[in-house]
Structure formats: C-alpha cells, structure tokens
Amino acid sequence: MFKRVDHVEIVPRDAQKTIDFYTNILGFGIKSRIERNMPPMREIIYLQLGDTVIEIISVDNPSPKSENAWEIGYRAIALEVENMKKTVDYLRGRGIGIAREPVDLGDSYRGEIRDPDGLIIELRQWK
C-alpha cells in the first residue's frame, strides 16, 4: 500500500536563492524543472539528494511563515550526516550559521541550521 515519503514541498520567498542554497551548500541536484502558468504558481523544481526529494514551488507573493517553531504543522527537514563536526565546520566555512549547536543525545548527535527563509534543517549523525 504505502511505500515511502515521496517528497517534501517548500514554498520559498525567492526560489532561485533557495535552489542555490540546497544545491551549492547542501549538495542536492536538480532532478527536474517544470514551468507552470497557473497563478500564483510559476514553476516547480525538484531537488534530489540520494533518495530524498524536495519540491520547490515558486509562487507570486508567498506569505511569510510564523517564527514560532512549535506551531502545528511540519517542523523541519532532517538530513543525516556522516560526521557532525566536519559538516558543521564545512557549513561555517561557507558562511552558514548554526542555529542550534550539535548536542549528544546518546544514540546520535543533533544540530540545526536554517535555509534562506528560516526553515529548520536538522542535522543528524547516528552513532
């Protein structure tokens, strides 16, 4: 019946800035781009990293998201990393701030960064 999570959708303020962040910083590749003339929707861009797919939806005048991290709804995208320290050093070297410093949770290390629109991206290194 159900196989897996197929993709996660993001509506960014600036689609190209978001695409640049996910491809140039996080290593996603562009799987496909589809022009849409269905206002307010303009374009759909699928980004892929391994088996993970993110759908970027470019729209006219998107509404800002609340700053409350604990509102009802999806909270974050989580990316598994091989080495937390090397990942954090790499991100800092690219000018990416660490929103939550990595902590040892016993079974894993967990930290957070934010994308260009402030969406939470969890970093997880399993032990």
N, C-alpha and C positions, 0 to 999 in steps of 0.2 A: 504494500500500500504506500506508505510514506518512505522515501528513500534517504533524504538528507535535506539540509538547508541549502537551497539553490543559490541565493544571493541576498545581499543586504542593500537597500536603497538609501541614497543620500541626496538631499536637495541642498546644494551649496549656494552661498551668496554669489560666488564667482566660479563657474565651472572650470575654467582653464587653470586658475590658481589651485583649485582642489586636485585636478588631474596632475598638475606638475608636482604637487606635494606627494601624492600617492605613488607616482611613477619615479620621480627623481630622488626622493628621500626614502620611501619605503620599499621600492623595488617592484611594484606592480607593473604589469604590462597592459597595453591596450588590447583588449580582445575584439571589440567592435565599436563602431560609432554609427548611430542612426539619426539622421535628421528627421524632425517631427514638425509639421506645421499645424499643431493643434494647440493654439494659445490656451493657457500660458506656457505650455510645454514647447521647447525649441529643439532639444537634442537629448539623446540617451547615449551614454558612454559606459561600456562595460570594461572594468579593470579586473585583472586576474593575477593572483599570487598563489602558485600551487593549485590546490583545489578550491581556493577561496575566490569568490567573485563579488565585486561591489558594483552596483549600478548607480552611476552619477546621472541625475536628472536635471538638465538645465532648463530653468523656467524664468519667465519675466517676473520681476519684483517679488522674490520669495520673502516670506515672513520670517523674522528672526526667532530663534529658539530661546526658550527661557534659560536663565543662568542656573536654575535650581537643578542640581544633579540628581535629586531624589524625587522628581516628578514622575507620575505614572507614564510608562512607555519604555521603549528600548533605551538603555543607558549608555552602552559602549560597544565598540568593536574590539575584540581581543585578538592580538597577534602573538603566536608562540614564537619565542626567540631561542636561538641556540645558546647564547652566552649573554646574560643580562649586562654585565659590566662592559663588555665590548660594544654592545648595542647602545647603551647609554653614552659611552664615550664617542661613538660614531655620530649619534644624534646631536650631541653638544657641539661636536666639530662642524656640523652643518648648520649651526645656529638655531637648533630646535630646543626649546625649553622643556625641562622635565616638570610636569605638573605635579606629580607625586613621586618622590624618590622611591626606588625599589626597596621593598621590605621582604624579609624572610618569613614565609608563612608556614614553614615546616616541610610541606610537601613541594613547595615551589617558591620562586621569587616573583614579586608583582610590583610593577610601577605603572605610571600613566604619562602619556603625552596628549597633546590636543592637535587636531587638524586646523587648517586655516580659519574655519568657522567656529572653533572652540569645541568641536565634538570630541568626546573622550575616546582615546585609543589606549586600551590596556595592553601592557607588555607582560608576557608570562613566560618564565623559564621553569619547566618542570624538572624536579630532581630525579 
